[in-house]
Amino acid sequence: MRVLVVEDSELVRGYLENVIVHLGHEFVGAVNATEALDIMRRRGAGVDVLLIDVGLPEMDGVQLSERISELHA
């Protein structure tokens, strides 16, 4: 399973990467909404799970999930 984590805190993102990889899944990380949208445009069909910080600087997690849904509608 490929998990996209969108988290602006390097510490939290690193912790989640360790947990996800330890559980045998593939980690894909993004530091902000723009990077996450770029990843989803390129690899969207290959991402199985989104884990999004609700307090991102550019847009909140709900807005980002809606934009991602629009990409794959």
C-alpha positions as CSV (number, residue, x, y, z in Angstrom):
1,M,0.0,0.0,0.0
2,R,1.3,3.5,-0.9
3,V,0.6,6.2,1.7
4,L,0.8,9.9,0.8
5,V,1.5,12.0,4.0
6,V,1.1,15.7,3.7
7,E,2.7,17.3,6.8
8,D,4.6,20.5,7.1
9,S,6.4,19.5,10.3
10,E,9.6,17.6,9.4
11,L,9.6,15.9,12.8
12,V,6.1,14.6,12.4
13,R,6.6,13.6,8.8
14,G,9.7,11.7,9.7
15,Y,7.9,9.8,12.5
16,L,5.1,8.9,10.3
17,E,7.5,7.7,7.6
18,N,9.2,5.4,10.1
19,V,5.8,3.9,11.3
20,I,4.5,3.5,7.8
21,V,7.6,1.8,6.4
22,H,7.9,-0.4,9.6
23,L,4.4,-1.6,8.9
24,G,5.5,-2.6,5.4
25,H,3.9,0.1,3.3
26,E,5.4,2.6,0.9
27,F,5.7,6.2,2.2
28,V,5.4,9.2,-0.1
29,G,5.8,12.6,1.7
30,A,4.8,16.1,0.8
31,V,5.6,19.2,2.8
32,N,2.6,21.3,1.6
33,A,-0.5,21.3,-0.5
34,T,1.2,22.3,-3.7
35,E,3.7,19.4,-3.5
36,A,0.8,17.0,-2.7
37,L,-1.2,18.1,-5.7
38,D,1.9,17.7,-7.9
39,I,2.4,14.2,-6.6
40,M,-1.2,13.3,-7.2
41,R,-1.2,14.7,-10.7
42,R,1.8,12.4,-11.5
43,R,1.2,9.4,-9.4
44,G,-2.4,9.7,-8.1
45,A,-3.6,6.4,-9.3
46,G,-0.8,4.8,-7.3
47,V,-1.7,6.3,-4.0
48,D,-3.9,4.2,-1.8
49,V,-4.2,6.3,1.4
50,L,-4.0,10.0,2.1
51,L,-2.9,11.3,5.5
52,I,-3.3,15.1,5.5
53,D,-2.5,17.6,8.2
54,V,-5.6,19.7,8.8
55,G,-3.5,22.9,9.4
56,L,-1.4,23.4,6.3
57,P,-0.4,27.0,5.5
58,E,-1.7,27.1,1.9
59,M,-5.1,25.4,2.4
60,D,-6.5,23.2,5.1
61,G,-6.7,19.4,4.8
62,V,-10.4,19.4,3.9
63,Q,-9.7,21.8,1.0
64,L,-6.8,19.7,-0.2
65,S,-8.7,16.5,-0.1
66,E,-11.5,18.2,-2.1
67,R,-8.9,19.3,-4.7
68,I,-7.4,15.8,-4.9
69,S,-10.9,14.3,-5.4
70,E,-11.5,16.7,-8.3
71,L,-8.3,15.5,-9.9
72,H,-9.6,11.9,-9.9
73,A,-13.3,12.4,-10.5
